[in-house]
Amino acid sequence: NVRMTAREGEQERAAELIRELAAGTHTEPGNIHWIAHRSTENPRTFMVYEQYRDEDAFKEHGQTEHFKSIGVEQLFPLMEGERERNFYETLD
């Protein structure tokens, strides 16, 4: 998952971009889940739960045009500080 906080005044634009990024990500063949959340305590804070078929599918996600043009070029620059990224494996 990834947790990130938008700079003051940028949270609504960030929410729009997250929705756009979700739409593109949901079309990826290796994507299982990409679920965006917004904090009820701090509307500037977002968390995305991501699950991919395997590590290769996750790496492919980072190379997609929508990730680069929406995430890297538009969304991430709106954030305050670094994204907090955590990786987990399912217990299946």
C-alpha positions as CSV (number, residue, x, y, z in Angstrom):
1,N,0.0,0.0,0.0
2,V,1.0,3.6,-0.3
3,R,0.1,6.5,1.9
4,M,0.6,10.1,0.9
5,T,-0.4,13.6,2.0
6,A,-1.3,16.4,-0.4
7,R,0.1,19.9,0.2
8,E,-2.4,22.3,1.7
9,G,-4.9,23.4,-1.0
10,E,-4.0,20.6,-3.4
11,Q,-6.2,17.8,-1.9
12,E,-9.1,18.1,-4.3
13,R,-6.9,18.1,-7.3
14,A,-5.0,15.1,-5.8
15,A,-8.4,13.3,-5.3
16,E,-9.3,13.9,-9.0
17,L,-5.9,12.5,-10.2
18,I,-6.2,9.5,-7.9
19,R,-9.5,8.7,-9.5
20,E,-8.0,9.0,-13.0
21,L,-5.0,6.8,-12.0
22,A,-7.4,4.2,-10.6
23,A,-9.3,4.1,-13.9
24,G,-6.2,3.4,-15.8
25,T,-4.8,0.9,-13.3
26,H,-8.0,-1.1,-13.3
27,T,-7.4,-1.9,-17.0
28,E,-4.1,-3.5,-16.4
29,P,-4.2,-7.3,-16.8
30,G,-2.0,-7.9,-13.8
31,N,-4.0,-5.7,-11.4
32,I,-6.2,-7.4,-8.9
33,H,-7.1,-4.5,-6.6
34,W,-6.4,-0.8,-6.6
35,I,-8.6,0.8,-4.0
36,A,-8.1,4.4,-3.0
37,H,-9.0,5.7,0.4
38,R,-9.1,9.2,1.9
39,S,-8.6,9.8,5.6
40,T,-11.7,10.9,7.6
41,E,-9.4,12.7,10.1
42,N,-7.2,14.6,7.5
43,P,-8.8,15.0,4.1
44,R,-5.3,15.8,2.7
45,T,-4.2,12.2,3.4
46,F,-4.8,9.3,1.0
47,M,-4.0,5.6,1.1
48,V,-4.1,3.2,-1.8
49,Y,-4.4,-0.5,-1.3
50,E,-2.8,-2.2,-4.3
51,Q,-2.7,-5.9,-5.2
52,Y,-1.1,-7.4,-8.4
53,R,-0.9,-10.8,-9.8
54,D,2.8,-11.0,-9.1
55,E,5.9,-8.8,-8.7
56,D,6.3,-8.5,-12.5
57,A,2.7,-7.1,-12.8
58,F,3.6,-4.6,-10.1
59,K,6.7,-3.6,-12.0
60,E,4.7,-3.3,-15.2
61,H,2.3,-1.0,-13.4
62,G,5.2,1.5,-12.8
63,Q,6.0,1.5,-16.5
64,T,2.5,2.3,-17.8
65,E,1.7,5.5,-19.5
66,H,-1.1,6.4,-17.1
67,F,1.2,5.8,-14.1
68,K,3.9,8.0,-15.6
69,S,1.6,10.8,-16.9
70,I,-0.8,11.0,-14.0
71,G,1.1,9.6,-11.0
72,V,4.7,10.7,-11.6
73,E,4.1,13.9,-13.6
74,Q,1.0,15.3,-11.9
75,L,0.0,13.6,-8.7
76,F,3.3,13.0,-6.8
77,P,4.4,16.7,-7.2
78,L,1.3,17.7,-5.3
79,M,2.4,15.7,-2.3
80,E,4.0,16.9,0.9
81,G,7.1,14.9,1.6
82,E,7.7,11.3,0.4
83,R,5.1,8.6,-0.2
84,E,5.1,6.0,2.5
85,R,5.2,2.6,0.7
86,N,4.7,-0.8,2.3
87,F,4.8,-4.2,0.7
88,Y,3.0,-7.3,1.9
89,E,2.4,-10.8,0.7
90,T,-1.0,-12.5,0.9
91,L,-1.4,-15.4,3.3
92,D,-3.2,-17.7,0.8
